[in-house]
Amino acid sequence: MIQLIYFTGKTCGVCKVLKPKLLEAVQENFPKVNIRVVDVEEEVEFTGQSMVFTLPVVIIKADDREMYRFARSFSVYEVLDKLKRLSGEQQLNS
């Protein structure tokens, strides 16, 4: 199972612009990917355990293992590209 975790905060301007674009693109292109949005102010402990110290951060996990991490400045395309690679690998392993 592939999971995308998006760490955001109420005061993060980049998050407000990037989040809707990214989540829509992921849902459209990878409907089987499990998406979790984490508000760092509400889930402080999980944020710390995930070693998130800046915003926004996107972590892509496959079978509960972190495969990719994007922080601060990244594009929707970069995230989709990594998801495409992981999806292809998972289909090969199935």
PDB file of N, CA, C and O in Angstrom:
ATOM      1  N   MET A   1       0.831  -1.181   0.000  1.00  0.00           N
ATOM      2  CA  MET A   1       0.000   0.000   0.000  1.00  0.00           C
ATOM      3  C   MET A   1       0.880   1.250   0.000  1.00  0.00           C
ATOM      4  O   MET A   1       1.860   1.336   0.740  1.00  0.00           O
ATOM      5  N   ILE A   2       0.517   2.207  -0.834  1.00  0.00           N
ATOM      6  CA  ILE A   2       1.245   3.464  -0.910  1.00  0.00           C
ATOM      7  C   ILE A   2       0.466   4.527  -0.144  1.00  0.00           C
ATOM      8  O   ILE A   2      -0.748   4.665  -0.296  1.00  0.00           O
ATOM      9  N   GLN A   3       1.200   5.282   0.687  1.00  0.00           N
ATOM     10  CA  GLN A   3       0.581   6.338   1.481  1.00  0.00           C
ATOM     11  C   GLN A   3       1.329   7.646   1.240  1.00  0.00           C
ATOM     12  O   GLN A   3       2.559   7.671   1.206  1.00  0.00           O
ATOM     13  N   LEU A   4       0.573   8.731   1.074  1.00  0.00           N
ATOM     14  CA  LEU A   4       1.150  10.061   0.960  1.00  0.00           C
ATOM     15  C   LEU A   4       0.726  10.854   2.196  1.00  0.00           C
ATOM     16  O   LEU A   4      -0.465  10.990   2.480  1.00  0.00           O
ATOM     17  N   ILE A   5       1.703  11.369   2.919  1.00  0.00           N
ATOM     18  CA  ILE A   5       1.411  12.166   4.115  1.00  0.00           C
ATOM     19  C   ILE A   5       1.827  13.602   3.826  1.00  0.00           C
ATOM     20  O   ILE A   5       2.983  13.874   3.500  1.00  0.00           O
ATOM     21  N   TYR A   6       0.873  14.511   3.949  1.00  0.00           N
ATOM     22  CA  TYR A   6       1.110  15.933   3.674  1.00  0.00           C
ATOM     23  C   TYR A   6       1.075  16.695   4.988  1.00  0.00           C
ATOM     24  O   TYR A   6       0.033  16.772   5.638  1.00  0.00           O
ATOM     25  N   PHE A   7       2.211  17.258   5.382  1.00  0.00           N
ATOM     26  CA  PHE A   7       2.303  18.033   6.621  1.00  0.00           C
ATOM     27  C   PHE A   7       2.076  19.501   6.288  1.00  0.00           C
ATOM     28  O   PHE A   7       2.748  20.061   5.423  1.00  0.00           O
ATOM     29  N   THR A   8       1.131  20.113   6.978  1.00  0.00           N
ATOM     30  CA  THR A   8       0.757  21.490   6.707  1.00  0.00           C
ATOM     31  C   THR A   8       0.520  22.237   8.012  1.00  0.00           C
ATOM     32  O   THR A   8       0.473  21.638   9.087  1.00  0.00           O
ATOM     33  N   GLY A   9       0.373  23.538   7.903  1.00  0.00           N
ATOM     34  CA  GLY A   9       0.079  24.355   9.074  1.00  0.00           C
ATOM     35  C   GLY A   9      -0.779  25.544   8.677  1.00  0.00           C
ATOM     36  O   GLY A   9      -0.788  25.953   7.516  1.00  0.00           O
ATOM     37  N   LYS A  10      -1.487  26.085   9.628  1.00  0.00           N
ATOM     38  CA  LYS A  10      -2.411  27.188   9.355  1.00  0.00           C
ATOM     39  C   LYS A  10      -1.698  28.444   8.864  1.00  0.00           C
ATOM     40  O   LYS A  10      -2.286  29.237   8.129  1.00  0.00           O
ATOM     41  N   THR A  11      -0.444  28.635   9.256  1.00  0.00           N
ATOM     42  CA  THR A  11       0.282  29.845   8.879  1.00  0.00           C
ATOM     43  C   THR A  11       1.205  29.642   7.676  1.00  0.00           C
ATOM     44  O   THR A  11       1.967  30.543   7.326  1.00  0.00           O
ATOM     45  N   CYS A  12       1.146  28.488   7.052  1.00  0.00           N
ATOM     46  CA  CYS A  12       2.026  28.169   5.919  1.00  0.00           C
ATOM     47  C   CYS A  12       1.374  28.626   4.611  1.00  0.00           C
ATOM     48  O   CYS A  12       0.429  28.004   4.125  1.00  0.00           O
ATOM     49  N   GLY A  13       1.889  29.712   4.057  1.00  0.00           N
ATOM     50  CA  GLY A  13       1.342  30.248   2.810  1.00  0.00           C
ATOM     51  C   GLY A  13       1.537  29.311   1.620  1.00  0.00           C
ATOM     52  O   GLY A  13       0.634  29.147   0.799  1.00  0.00           O
ATOM     53  N   VAL A  14       2.711  28.700   1.532  1.00  0.00           N
ATOM     54  CA  VAL A  14       2.992  27.766   0.440  1.00  0.00           C
ATOM     55  C   VAL A  14       2.026  26.586   0.502  1.00  0.00           C
ATOM     56  O   VAL A  14       1.543  26.115  -0.527  1.00  0.00           O
ATOM     57  N   CYS A  15       1.750  26.114   1.711  1.00  0.00           N
ATOM     58  CA  CYS A  15       0.839  24.977   1.900  1.00  0.00           C
ATOM     59  C   CYS A  15      -0.545  25.284   1.322  1.00  0.00           C
ATOM     60  O   CYS A  15      -1.163  24.441   0.671  1.00  0.00           O
ATOM     61  N   LYS A  16      -1.012  26.502   1.572  1.00  0.00           N
ATOM     62  CA  LYS A  16      -2.353  26.879   1.123  1.00  0.00           C
ATOM     63  C   LYS A  16      -2.473  26.850  -0.389  1.00  0.00           C
ATOM     64  O   LYS A  16      -3.536  26.539  -0.926  1.00  0.00           O
ATOM     65  N   VAL A  17      -1.381  27.173  -1.082  1.00  0.00           N
ATOM     66  CA  VAL A  17      -1.385  27.167  -2.548  1.00  0.00           C
ATOM     67  C   VAL A  17      -1.144  25.760  -3.088  1.00  0.00           C
ATOM     68  O   VAL A  17      -1.822  25.321  -4.017  1.00  0.00           O
ATOM     69  N   LEU A  18      -0.183  25.062  -2.507  1.00  0.00           N
ATOM     70  CA  LEU A  18       0.244  23.767  -3.030  1.00  0.00           C
ATOM     71  C   LEU A  18      -0.721  22.625  -2.698  1.00  0.00           C
ATOM     72  O   LEU A  18      -0.975  21.759  -3.535  1.00  0.00           O
ATOM     73  N   LYS A  19      -1.252  22.628  -1.482  1.00  0.00           N
ATOM     74  CA  LYS A  19      -2.054  21.483  -1.019  1.00  0.00           C
ATOM     75  C   LYS A  19      -3.209  21.121  -1.946  1.00  0.00           C
ATOM     76  O   LYS A  19      -3.310  19.960  -2.343  1.00  0.00           O
ATOM     77  N   PRO A  20      -4.092  22.064  -2.312  1.00  0.00           N
ATOM     78  CA  PRO A  20      -5.213  21.656  -3.169  1.00  0.00           C
ATOM     79  C   PRO A  20      -4.774  21.131  -4.531  1.00  0.00           C
ATOM     80  O   PRO A  20      -5.367  20.188  -5.054  1.00  0.00           O
ATOM     81  N   LYS A  21      -3.744  21.733  -5.103  1.00  0.00           N
ATOM     82  CA  LYS A  21      -3.243  21.289  -6.413  1.00  0.00           C
ATOM     83  C   LYS A  21      -2.666  19.880  -6.321  1.00  0.00           C
ATOM     84  O   LYS A  21      -2.954  19.018  -7.151  1.00  0.00           O
ATOM     85  N   LEU A  22      -1.851  19.667  -5.299  1.00  0.00           N
ATOM     86  CA  LEU A  22      -1.191  18.369  -5.134  1.00  0.00           C
ATOM     87  C   LEU A  22      -2.202  17.264  -4.834  1.00  0.00           C
ATOM     88  O   LEU A  22      -2.173  16.207  -5.464  1.00  0.00           O
ATOM     89  N   LEU A  23      -3.089  17.506  -3.882  1.00  0.00           N
ATOM     90  CA  LEU A  23      -4.045  16.474  -3.496  1.00  0.00           C
ATOM     91  C   LEU A  23      -4.980  16.123  -4.649  1.00  0.00           C
ATOM     92  O   LEU A  23      -5.310  14.954  -4.850  1.00  0.00           O
ATOM     93  N   GLU A  24      -5.404  17.125  -5.400  1.00  0.00           N
ATOM     94  CA  GLU A  24      -6.269  16.864  -6.560  1.00  0.00           C
ATOM     95  C   GLU A  24      -5.536  16.032  -7.614  1.00  0.00           C
ATOM     96  O   GLU A  24      -6.098  15.086  -8.165  1.00  0.00           O
ATOM     97  N   ALA A  25      -4.282  16.389  -7.889  1.00  0.00           N
ATOM     98  CA  ALA A  25      -3.494  15.659  -8.885  1.00  0.00           C
ATOM     99  C   ALA A  25      -3.262  14.213  -8.457  1.00  0.00           C
ATOM    100  O   ALA A  25      -3.337  13.301  -9.280  1.00  0.00           O
ATOM    101  N   VAL A  26      -2.980  14.003  -7.177  1.00  0.00           N
ATOM    102  CA  VAL A  26      -2.737  12.635  -6.682  1.00  0.00           C
ATOM    103  C   VAL A  26      -4.022  11.816  -6.763  1.00  0.00           C
ATOM    104  O   VAL A  26      -4.005  10.676  -7.227  1.00  0.00           O
ATOM    105  N   GLN A  27      -5.133  12.393  -6.314  1.00  0.00           N
ATOM    106  CA  GLN A  27      -6.414  11.661  -6.350  1.00  0.00           C
ATOM    107  C   GLN A  27      -6.822  11.320  -7.779  1.00  0.00           C
ATOM    108  O   GLN A  27      -7.379  10.254  -8.041  1.00  0.00           O
ATOM    109  N   GLU A  28      -6.538  12.234  -8.694  1.00  0.00           N
ATOM    110  CA  GLU A  28      -6.908  12.036 -10.098  1.00  0.00           C
ATOM    111  C   GLU A  28      -6.054  10.956 -10.761  1.00  0.00           C
ATOM    112  O   GLU A  28      -6.569  10.107 -11.488  1.00  0.00           O
ATOM    113  N   ASN A  29      -4.747  10.996 -10.504  1.00  0.00           N
ATOM    114  CA  ASN A  29      -3.810  10.091 -11.176  1.00  0.00           C
ATOM    115  C   ASN A  29      -3.538   8.792 -10.435  1.00  0.00           C
ATOM    116  O   ASN A  29      -3.200   7.782 -11.053  1.00  0.00           O
ATOM    117  N   PHE A  30      -3.683   8.810  -9.114  1.00  0.00           N
ATOM    118  CA  PHE A  30      -3.387   7.636  -8.290  1.00  0.00           C
ATOM    119  C   PHE A  30      -4.489   7.435  -7.263  1.00  0.00           C
ATOM    120  O   PHE A  30      -4.265   7.652  -6.072  1.00  0.00           O
ATOM    121  N   PRO A  31      -5.678   7.023  -7.699  1.00  0.00           N
ATOM    122  CA  PRO A  31      -6.817   6.913  -6.778  1.00  0.00           C
ATOM    123  C   PRO A  31      -6.622   5.904  -5.650  1.00  0.00           C
ATOM    124  O   PRO A  31      -7.322   5.977  -4.640  1.00  0.00           O
ATOM    125  N   LYS A  32      -5.696   4.971  -5.795  1.00  0.00           N
ATOM    126  CA  LYS A  32      -5.484   3.960  -4.760  1.00  0.00           C
ATOM    127  C   LYS A  32      -4.524   4.418  -3.662  1.00  0.00           C
ATOM    128  O   LYS A  32      -4.376   3.740  -2.645  1.00  0.00           O
ATOM    129  N   VAL A  33      -3.871   5.568  -3.866  1.00  0.00           N
ATOM    130  CA  VAL A  33      -2.936   6.079  -2.864  1.00  0.00           C
ATOM    131  C   VAL A  33      -3.730   6.622  -1.677  1.00  0.00           C
ATOM    132  O   VAL A  33      -4.665   7.407  -1.836  1.00  0.00           O
ATOM    133  N   ASN A  34      -3.334   6.186  -0.498  1.00  0.00           N
ATOM    134  CA  ASN A  34      -3.964   6.639   0.753  1.00  0.00           C
ATOM    135  C   ASN A  34      -3.341   7.981   1.129  1.00  0.00           C
ATOM    136  O   ASN A  34      -2.129   8.073   1.322  1.00  0.00           O
ATOM    137  N   ILE A  35      -4.171   9.027   1.233  1.00  0.00           N
ATOM    138  CA  ILE A  35      -3.672  10.369   1.544  1.00  0.00           C
ATOM    139  C   ILE A  35      -4.023  10.728   2.980  1.00  0.00           C
ATOM    140  O   ILE A  35      -5.156  10.546   3.426  1.00  0.00           O
ATOM    141  N   ARG A  36      -3.033  11.239   3.690  1.00  0.00           N
ATOM    142  CA  ARG A  36      -3.252  11.730   5.058  1.00  0.00           C
ATOM    143  C   ARG A  36      -2.717  13.151   5.147  1.00  0.00           C
ATOM    144  O   ARG A  36      -1.554  13.402   4.832  1.00  0.00           O
ATOM    145  N   VAL A  37      -3.556  14.070   5.572  1.00  0.00           N
ATOM    146  CA  VAL A  37      -3.141  15.453   5.771  1.00  0.00           C
ATOM    147  C   VAL A  37      -2.941  15.665   7.266  1.00  0.00           C
ATOM    148  O   VAL A  37      -3.839  15.407   8.067  1.00  0.00           O
ATOM    149  N   VAL A  38      -1.754  16.137   7.631  1.00  0.00           N
ATOM    150  CA  VAL A  38      -1.407  16.326   9.034  1.00  0.00           C
ATOM    151  C   VAL A  38      -1.226  17.812   9.309  1.00  0.00           C
ATOM    152  O   VAL A  38      -0.372  18.461   8.706  1.00  0.00           O
ATOM    153  N   ASP A  39      -2.029  18.346  10.219  1.00  0.00           N
ATOM    154  CA  ASP A  39      -1.844  19.714  10.696  1.00  0.00           C
ATOM    155  C   ASP A  39      -0.821  19.642  11.824  1.00  0.00           C
ATOM    156  O   ASP A  39      -1.080  19.042  12.867  1.00  0.00           O
ATOM    157  N   VAL A  40       0.340  20.255  11.612  1.00  0.00           N
ATOM    158  CA  VAL A  40       1.444  20.103  12.562  1.00  0.00           C
ATOM    159  C   VAL A  40       1.114  20.686  13.940  1.00  0.00           C
ATOM    160  O   VAL A  40       1.685  20.265  14.946  1.00  0.00           O
ATOM    161  N   GLU A  41       0.200  21.646  13.982  1.00  0.00           N
ATOM    162  CA  GLU A  41      -0.167  22.247  15.263  1.00  0.00           C
ATOM    163  C   GLU A  41      -1.107  21.340  16.064  1.00  0.00           C
ATOM    164  O   GLU A  41      -1.157  21.419  17.291  1.00  0.00           O
ATOM    165  N   GLU A  42      -1.839  20.492  15.370  1.00  0.00           N
ATOM    166  CA  GLU A  42      -2.770  19.589  16.039  1.00  0.00           C
ATOM    167  C   GLU A  42      -2.151  18.228  16.334  1.00  0.00           C
ATOM    168  O   GLU A  42      -2.529  17.573  17.305  1.00  0.00           O
ATOM    169  N   GLU A  43      -1.211  17.801  15.511  1.00  0.00           N
ATOM    170  CA  GLU A  43      -0.586  16.485  15.680  1.00  0.00           C
ATOM    171  C   GLU A  43       0.912  16.664  15.939  1.00  0.00           C
ATOM    172  O   GLU A  43       1.750  16.201  15.165  1.00  0.00           O
ATOM    173  N   VAL A  44       1.225  17.334  17.027  1.00  0.00           N
ATOM    174  CA  VAL A  44       2.604  17.685  17.362  1.00  0.00           C
ATOM    175  C   VAL A  44       3.478  16.445  17.540  1.00  0.00           C
ATOM    176  O   VAL A  44       4.598  16.388  17.033  1.00  0.00           O
ATOM    177  N   GLU A  45       2.962  15.462  18.258  1.00  0.00           N
ATOM    178  CA  GLU A  45       3.758  14.260  18.537  1.00  0.00           C
ATOM    179  C   GLU A  45       4.091  13.498  17.247  1.00  0.00           C
ATOM    180  O   GLU A  45       5.239  13.109  17.035  1.00  0.00           O
ATOM    181  N   PHE A  46       3.086  13.285  16.390  1.00  0.00           N
ATOM    182  CA  PHE A  46       3.317  12.573  15.127  1.00  0.00           C
ATOM    183  C   PHE A  46       4.286  13.357  14.242  1.00  0.00           C
ATOM    184  O   PHE A  46       5.135  12.770  13.571  1.00  0.00           O
ATOM    185  N   THR A  47       4.154  14.686  14.244  1.00  0.00           N
ATOM    186  CA  THR A  47       5.048  15.540  13.451  1.00  0.00           C
ATOM    187  C   THR A  47       6.494  15.350  13.919  1.00  0.00           C
ATOM    188  O   THR A  47       7.398  15.204  13.096  1.00  0.00           O
ATOM    189  N   GLY A  48       6.710  15.351  15.221  1.00  0.00           N
ATOM    190  CA  GLY A  48       8.052  15.151  15.769  1.00  0.00           C
ATOM    191  C   GLY A  48       8.602  13.772  15.460  1.00  0.00           C
ATOM    192  O   GLY A  48       9.768  13.625  15.093  1.00  0.00           O
ATOM    193  N   GLN A  49       7.760  12.767  15.611  1.00  0.00           N
ATOM    194  CA  GLN A  49       8.184  11.390  15.315  1.00  0.00           C
ATOM    195  C   GLN A  49       8.562  11.245  13.841  1.00  0.00           C
ATOM    196  O   GLN A  49       9.411  10.427  13.486  1.00  0.00           O
ATOM    197  N   SER A  50       7.928  12.041  12.993  1.00  0.00           N
ATOM    198  CA  SER A  50       8.192  11.987  11.550  1.00  0.00           C
ATOM    199  C   SER A  50       9.373  12.866  11.148  1.00  0.00           C
ATOM    200  O   SER A  50       9.721  12.954   9.970  1.00  0.00           O
ATOM    201  N   MET A  51       9.997  13.526  12.156  1.00  0.00           N
ATOM    202  CA  MET A  51      11.163  14.386  11.913  1.00  0.00           C
ATOM    203  C   MET A  51      10.846  15.507  10.918  1.00  0.00           C
ATOM    204  O   MET A  51      11.622  15.778  10.001  1.00  0.00           O
ATOM    205  N   VAL A  52       9.706  16.146  11.115  1.00  0.00           N
ATOM    206  CA  VAL A  52       9.302  17.253  10.265  1.00  0.00           C
ATOM    207  C   VAL A  52       9.602  18.554  11.001  1.00  0.00           C
ATOM    208  O   VAL A  52       9.079  18.798  12.088  1.00  0.00           O
ATOM    209  N   PHE A  53      10.458  19.395  10.391  1.00  0.00           N
ATOM    210  CA  PHE A  53      10.898  20.629  11.037  1.00  0.00           C
ATOM    211  C   PHE A  53      10.651  21.865  10.181  1.00  0.00           C
ATOM    212  O   PHE A  53      10.989  22.976  10.590  1.00  0.00           O
ATOM    213  N   THR A  54      10.068  21.687   9.003  1.00  0.00           N
ATOM    214  CA  THR A  54       9.769  22.784   8.096  1.00  0.00           C
ATOM    215  C   THR A  54       8.464  22.459   7.389  1.00  0.00           C
ATOM    216  O   THR A  54       7.963  21.340   7.498  1.00  0.00           O
ATOM    217  N   LEU A  55       7.916  23.412   6.675  1.00  0.00           N
ATOM    218  CA  LEU A  55       6.672  23.171   5.941  1.00  0.00           C
ATOM    219  C   LEU A  55       6.772  23.750   4.536  1.00  0.00           C
ATOM    220  O   LEU A  55       7.511  24.712   4.327  1.00  0.00           O
ATOM    221  N   PRO A  56       6.068  23.206   3.593  1.00  0.00           N
ATOM    222  CA  PRO A  56       5.345  21.938   3.667  1.00  0.00           C
ATOM    223  C   PRO A  56       6.303  20.757   3.533  1.00  0.00           C
ATOM    224  O   PRO A  56       7.422  20.898   3.041  1.00  0.00           O
ATOM    225  N   VAL A  57       5.843  19.604   3.978  1.00  0.00           N
ATOM    226  CA  VAL A  57       6.586  18.356   3.825  1.00  0.00           C
ATOM    227  C   VAL A  57       5.623  17.296   3.319  1.00  0.00           C
ATOM    228  O   VAL A  57       4.503  17.163   3.811  1.00  0.00           O
ATOM    229  N   VAL A  58       6.083  16.543   2.326  1.00  0.00           N
ATOM    230  CA  VAL A  58       5.327  15.405   1.824  1.00  0.00           C
ATOM    231  C   VAL A  58       6.205  14.177   1.980  1.00  0.00           C
ATOM    232  O   VAL A  58       7.353  14.157   1.538  1.00  0.00           O
ATOM    233  N   ILE A  59       5.652  13.157   2.614  1.00  0.00           N
ATOM    234  CA  ILE A  59       6.358  11.884   2.755  1.00  0.00           C
ATOM    235  C   ILE A  59       5.553  10.825   2.016  1.00  0.00           C
ATOM    236  O   ILE A  59       4.342  10.708   2.199  1.00  0.00           O
ATOM    237  N   ILE A  60       6.233  10.063   1.188  1.00  0.00           N
ATOM    238  CA  ILE A  60       5.590   8.957   0.481  1.00  0.00           C
ATOM    239  C   ILE A  60       6.124   7.667   1.088  1.00  0.00           C
ATOM    240  O   ILE A  60       7.332   7.434   1.135  1.00  0.00           O
ATOM    241  N   LYS A  61       5.198   6.837   1.549  1.00  0.00           N
ATOM    242  CA  LYS A  61       5.559   5.552   2.143  1.00  0.00           C
ATOM    243  C   LYS A  61       4.984   4.421   1.304  1.00  0.00           C
ATOM    244  O   LYS A  61       3.903   4.537   0.727  1.00  0.00           O
ATOM    245  N   ALA A  62       5.727   3.332   1.252  1.00  0.00           N
ATOM    246  CA  ALA A  62       5.243   2.109   0.620  1.00  0.00           C
ATOM    247  C   ALA A  62       5.396   1.002   1.653  1.00  0.00           C
ATOM    248  O   ALA A  62       6.493   0.758   2.156  1.00  0.00           O
ATOM    249  N   ASP A  63       4.302   0.342   1.964  1.00  0.00           N
ATOM    250  CA  ASP A  63       4.304  -0.720   2.971  1.00  0.00           C
ATOM    251  C   ASP A  63       4.944  -0.253   4.275  1.00  0.00           C
ATOM    252  O   ASP A  63       5.763  -0.962   4.860  1.00  0.00           O
ATOM    253  N   ASP A  64       4.568   0.941   4.726  1.00  0.00           N
ATOM    254  CA  ASP A  64       5.019   1.553   5.980  1.00  0.00           C
ATOM    255  C   ASP A  64       6.493   1.924   6.019  1.00  0.00           C
ATOM    256  O   ASP A  64       7.024   2.217   7.091  1.00  0.00           O
ATOM    257  N   ARG A  65       7.162   1.918   4.880  1.00  0.00           N
ATOM    258  CA  ARG A  65       8.565   2.352   4.805  1.00  0.00           C
ATOM    259  C   ARG A  65       8.640   3.664   4.041  1.00  0.00           C
ATOM    260  O   ARG A  65       8.072   3.792   2.957  1.00  0.00           O
ATOM    261  N   GLU A  66       9.344   4.640   4.608  1.00  0.00           N
ATOM    262  CA  GLU A  66       9.484   5.913   3.900  1.00  0.00           C
ATOM    263  C   GLU A  66      10.345   5.718   2.656  1.00  0.00           C
ATOM    264  O   GLU A  66      11.468   5.220   2.727  1.00  0.00           O
ATOM    265  N   MET A  67       9.790   6.121   1.518  1.00  0.00           N
ATOM    266  CA  MET A  67      10.500   5.974   0.250  1.00  0.00           C
ATOM    267  C   MET A  67      11.022   7.315  -0.265  1.00  0.00           C
ATOM    268  O   MET A  67      12.135   7.404  -0.783  1.00  0.00           O
ATOM    269  N   TYR A  68      10.199   8.359  -0.114  1.00  0.00           N
ATOM    270  CA  TYR A  68      10.573   9.681  -0.609  1.00  0.00           C
ATOM    271  C   TYR A  68      10.098  10.740   0.371  1.00  0.00           C
ATOM    272  O   TYR A  68       9.088  10.570   1.055  1.00  0.00           O
ATOM    273  N   ARG A  69      10.849  11.843   0.426  1.00  0.00           N
ATOM    274  CA  ARG A  69      10.481  12.972   1.275  1.00  0.00           C
ATOM    275  C   ARG A  69      10.760  14.252   0.492  1.00  0.00           C
ATOM    276  O   ARG A  69      11.836  14.434  -0.079  1.00  0.00           O
ATOM    277  N   PHE A  70       9.775  15.117   0.482  1.00  0.00           N
ATOM    278  CA  PHE A  70       9.900  16.420  -0.166  1.00  0.00           C
ATOM    279  C   PHE A  70       9.691  17.481   0.900  1.00  0.00           C
ATOM    280  O   PHE A  70       8.763  17.383   1.703  1.00  0.00           O
ATOM    281  N   ALA A  71      10.547  18.493   0.912  1.00  0.00           N
ATOM    282  CA  ALA A  71      10.421  19.546   1.922  1.00  0.00           C
ATOM    283  C   ALA A  71      10.631  20.918   1.284  1.00  0.00           C
ATOM    284  O   ALA A  71      11.450  21.086   0.380  1.00  0.00           O
ATOM    285  N   ARG A  72       9.878  21.879   1.776  1.00  0.00           N
ATOM    286  CA  ARG A  72       9.935  23.287   1.410  1.00  0.00           C
ATOM    287  C   ARG A  72       9.587  23.566  -0.042  1.00  0.00           C
ATOM    288  O   ARG A  72       8.442  23.905  -0.339  1.00  0.00           O
ATOM    289  N   SER A  73      10.542  23.435  -0.955  1.00  0.00           N
ATOM    290  CA  SER A  73      10.247  23.795  -2.350  1.00  0.00           C
ATOM    291  C   SER A  73      10.330  22.559  -3.241  1.00  0.00           C
ATOM    292  O   SER A  73      11.398  21.983  -3.447  1.00  0.00           O
ATOM    293  N   PHE A  74       9.177  22.178  -3.756  1.00  0.00           N
ATOM    294  CA  PHE A  74       9.076  21.043  -4.664  1.00  0.00           C
ATOM    295  C   PHE A  74       7.836  21.254  -5.510  1.00  0.00           C
ATOM    296  O   PHE A  74       6.971  22.064  -5.175  1.00  0.00           O
ATOM    297  N   SER A  75       7.759  20.529  -6.593  1.00  0.00           N
ATOM    298  CA  SER A  75       6.624  20.706  -7.495  1.00  0.00           C
ATOM    299  C   SER A  75       5.670  19.514  -7.420  1.00  0.00           C
ATOM    300  O   SER A  75       6.037  18.425  -6.978  1.00  0.00           O
ATOM    301  N   VAL A  76       4.466  19.750  -7.854  1.00  0.00           N
ATOM    302  CA  VAL A  76       3.476  18.678  -7.945  1.00  0.00           C
ATOM    303  C   VAL A  76       4.017  17.592  -8.863  1.00  0.00           C
ATOM    304  O   VAL A  76       3.854  16.403  -8.588  1.00  0.00           O
ATOM    305  N   TYR A  77       4.659  18.000  -9.951  1.00  0.00           N
ATOM    306  CA  TYR A  77       5.201  17.043 -10.916  1.00  0.00           C
ATOM    307  C   TYR A  77       6.215  16.097 -10.269  1.00  0.00           C
ATOM    308  O   TYR A  77       6.207  14.899 -10.549  1.00  0.00           O
ATOM    309  N   GLU A  78       7.088  16.629  -9.405  1.00  0.00           N
ATOM    310  CA  GLU A  78       8.096  15.782  -8.746  1.00  0.00           C
ATOM    311  C   GLU A  78       7.432  14.682  -7.913  1.00  0.00           C
ATOM    312  O   GLU A  78       7.857  13.527  -7.941  1.00  0.00           O
ATOM    313  N   VAL A  79       6.394  15.054  -7.178  1.00  0.00           N
ATOM    314  CA  VAL A  79       5.684  14.089  -6.337  1.00  0.00           C
ATOM    315  C   VAL A  79       4.995  13.042  -7.206  1.00  0.00           C
ATOM    316  O   VAL A  79       5.073  11.847  -6.924  1.00  0.00           O
ATOM    317  N   LEU A  80       4.319  13.492  -8.264  1.00  0.00           N
ATOM    318  CA  LEU A  80       3.624  12.557  -9.158  1.00  0.00           C
ATOM    319  C   LEU A  80       4.609  11.597  -9.821  1.00  0.00           C
ATOM    320  O   LEU A  80       4.299  10.421 -10.013  1.00  0.00           O
ATOM    321  N   ASP A  81       5.783  12.094 -10.167  1.00  0.00           N
ATOM    322  CA  ASP A  81       6.803  11.251 -10.794  1.00  0.00           C
ATOM    323  C   ASP A  81       7.229  10.117  -9.863  1.00  0.00           C
ATOM    324  O   ASP A  81       7.356   8.972 -10.297  1.00  0.00           O
ATOM    325  N   LYS A  82       7.446  10.428  -8.596  1.00  0.00           N
ATOM    326  CA  LYS A  82       7.847   9.392  -7.636  1.00  0.00           C
ATOM    327  C   LYS A  82       6.703   8.403  -7.388  1.00  0.00           C
ATOM    328  O   LYS A  82       6.937   7.204  -7.243  1.00  0.00           O
ATOM    329  N   LEU A  83       5.477   8.906  -7.340  1.00  0.00           N
ATOM    330  CA  LEU A  83       4.323   8.010  -7.171  1.00  0.00           C
ATOM    331  C   LEU A  83       4.194   7.067  -8.370  1.00  0.00           C
ATOM    332  O   LEU A  83       3.853   5.895  -8.215  1.00  0.00           O
ATOM    333  N   LYS A  84       4.465   7.585  -9.545  1.00  0.00           N
ATOM    334  CA  LYS A  84       4.405   6.763 -10.761  1.00  0.00           C
ATOM    335  C   LYS A  84       5.432   5.633 -10.684  1.00  0.00           C
ATOM    336  O   LYS A  84       5.140   4.487 -11.027  1.00  0.00           O
ATOM    337  N   ARG A  85       6.629   5.973 -10.231  1.00  0.00           N
ATOM    338  CA  ARG A  85       7.677   4.948 -10.086  1.00  0.00           C
ATOM    339  C   ARG A  85       7.266   3.883  -9.083  1.00  0.00           C
ATOM    340  O   ARG A  85       7.391   2.687  -9.345  1.00  0.00           O
ATOM    341  N   LEU A  86       6.773   4.327  -7.930  1.00  0.00           N
ATOM    342  CA  LEU A  86       6.372   3.381  -6.889  1.00  0.00           C
ATOM    343  C   LEU A  86       5.203   2.514  -7.345  1.00  0.00           C
ATOM    344  O   LEU A  86       5.184   1.312  -7.082  1.00  0.00           O
ATOM    345  N   SER A  87       4.242   3.107  -8.017  1.00  0.00           N
ATOM    346  CA  SER A  87       3.079   2.353  -8.492  1.00  0.00           C
ATOM    347  C   SER A  87       3.521   1.281  -9.481  1.00  0.00           C
ATOM    348  O   SER A  87       3.013   0.160  -9.460  1.00  0.00           O
ATOM    349  N   GLY A  88       4.461   1.628 -10.339  1.00  0.00           N
ATOM    350  CA  GLY A  88       4.982   0.656 -11.296  1.00  0.00           C
ATOM    351  C   GLY A  88       5.704  -0.486 -10.609  1.00  0.00           C
ATOM    352  O   GLY A  88       5.558  -1.643 -11.004  1.00  0.00           O
ATOM    353  N   GLU A  89       6.490  -0.167  -9.573  1.00  0.00           N
ATOM    354  CA  GLU A  89       7.210  -1.196  -8.827  1.00  0.00           C
ATOM    355  C   GLU A  89       6.237  -2.107  -8.100  1.00  0.00           C
ATOM    356  O   GLU A  89       6.438  -3.321  -8.062  1.00  0.00           O
ATOM    357  N   GLN A  90       5.181  -1.536  -7.520  1.00  0.00           N
ATOM    358  CA  GLN A  90       4.219  -2.358  -6.780  1.00  0.00           C
ATOM    359  C   GLN A  90       3.467  -3.304  -7.721  1.00  0.00           C
ATOM    360  O   GLN A  90       3.151  -4.435  -7.353  1.00  0.00           O
ATOM    361  N   GLN A  91       3.182  -2.828  -8.943  1.00  0.00           N
ATOM    362  CA  GLN A  91       2.495  -3.704  -9.896  1.00  0.00           C
ATOM    363  C   GLN A  91       3.393  -4.868 -10.304  1.00  0.00           C
ATOM    364  O   GLN A  91       2.918  -5.984 -10.512  1.00  0.00           O
ATOM    365  N   LEU A  92       4.697  -4.601 -10.418  1.00  0.00           N
ATOM    366  CA  LEU A  92       5.630  -5.658 -10.760  1.00  0.00           C
ATOM    367  C   LEU A  92       5.725  -6.696  -9.650  1.00  0.00           C
ATOM    368  O   LEU A  92       5.862  -7.890  -9.914  1.00  0.00           O
ATOM    369  N   ASN A  93       5.652  -6.232  -8.408  1.00  0.00           N
ATOM    370  CA  ASN A  93       5.781  -7.127  -7.251  1.00  0.00           C
ATOM    371  C   ASN A  93       4.504  -7.874  -6.927  1.00  0.00           C
ATOM    372  O   ASN A  93       4.528  -8.813  -6.132  1.00  0.00           O
ATOM    373  N   SER A  94       3.403  -7.485  -7.515  1.00  0.00           N
ATOM    374  CA  SER A  94       2.115  -8.134  -7.186  1.00  0.00           C
ATOM    375  C   SER A  94       1.983  -9.481  -7.852  1.00  0.00           C
ATOM    376  O   SER A  94       0.968 -10.157  -7.683  1.00  0.00           O
TER     377      SER A  94
END
